[in-house]
Amino acid sequence: MDEFEEIIEIEIDEEEFETEDDARLAEIYKLAVKLVEHLERLKSQELKEATSLMIIREILSDDRILLGLVTKMIQDLSLGYEDDPTYSS
């Protein structure tokens, strides 16, 4: 990951993060949508998969709760339960 951070030179402005949670959540959502749009523009399926895995790994880090939620979500998606209104995970 460090090599990508060096390439794109991520600069974090601490003042940017001193906002209320609602504003922070809106900014996260806006950035996530933009990130997904960029991801969809990749032509190589292998690059899409690798990038998706890097993003997931970066988000999850060592958070076991998030890991459990993602695991359950992937199971639900793979079994086709996301469209079943009667299913509760």
Secondary structure, 3 states (H helix, E strand, C coil): CHHHHHHHCCCCCHHHHCCCHHHHHHHHHHHHHHHHHHHHCCCCHHHHHHHHHHHHHHHHCCCHHHHHHHHHHHHHHHHCHHHCCCCCC
